Amino acid sequence: MAASTLLLGGCTPGYQVASVMKERLLVDNRYDAKSSTELDSMMAPYAAKVDSLMSPVVGKVKKSLKVYRPESELSNLLADILVWASDRYGERPVMGVYNMGGIRASLSEGDVKYGDILEVAPFENKICFLTLSGAHLLELFRQMASVGGEGVSKGVELVFTHDRQLKSARLHGEEIVPLADYRIVTIDYLAQGNDRMEAFKQKRMYNAPSGPENNSRMVIMEYFQTLMKQGKAVDANVEGRIIVEEE
């Protein structure tokens, strides 16, 4: 948290800023050392409300799922969930993309609460669909290689060199055809070319559903709830979707 002090020059209307001093204040658990009965009492009803919203269990994971490059259990899972959700939109994408930078927490083994999903996907990103040519898809894979990897769905097989160059790319066992079209599911933030995935700016046939029910966290939560109703725990593994060659 940053606190700024402004020194204003003059004492008549039409003030001007004479100087600005900025100081960063670290807010951590040191402030919990001194409790205030009055403050705790005031916050109690709000805390109860937040807990009631965040604590419902929406599913279970078999093991802890983390995020890391070039490929991780959690990034694989989230990209797969986007593909899983595509049916309801009448879409049949050949692959899904979820950015590592958009995954803001891991999931611990056991029960998963709504608050956990919110921590994993805290942004107002929505599921969307687009088409890229094979040439632009290869460009996208090169951009993924330059940052060391992103979340890609099952069927993607990428090999990066140790210096972050794309060596090879296959999709469902086949080479990428530059003149062919590929339907992709991702989130609208990435579809705008953000997070260094500029190839998405070449998108065509863009389908971006509006409404809060299309938020990525809602899609993720529905997947967890669906498996919970089936008595299943969510699981994901590192499968070699992205391989980085040793130097």
Secondary structure, DSSP 8 states (H G I E B T S, - for coil): -EEEEEEEE-SSSS-EEEEEEEEE---SGGGGSS--HHHHHHHHHHHHHHHHHH--EEEEESS-B---SS--HHHHHHHHHHHHGGGGGT---SEEEE-GGG----B-SEEEEHHHHHHHS-S--BEEEEEEEHHHHHHHHHHHHHHT--EE-TTEEEEE-TTS-EEEEEETTEE--TTSEEEEEEEHHHHTT-TT-GGGGG-EEEE---SGGGBHHHHHHHHHHHHHHTT--B-----SSEEE---
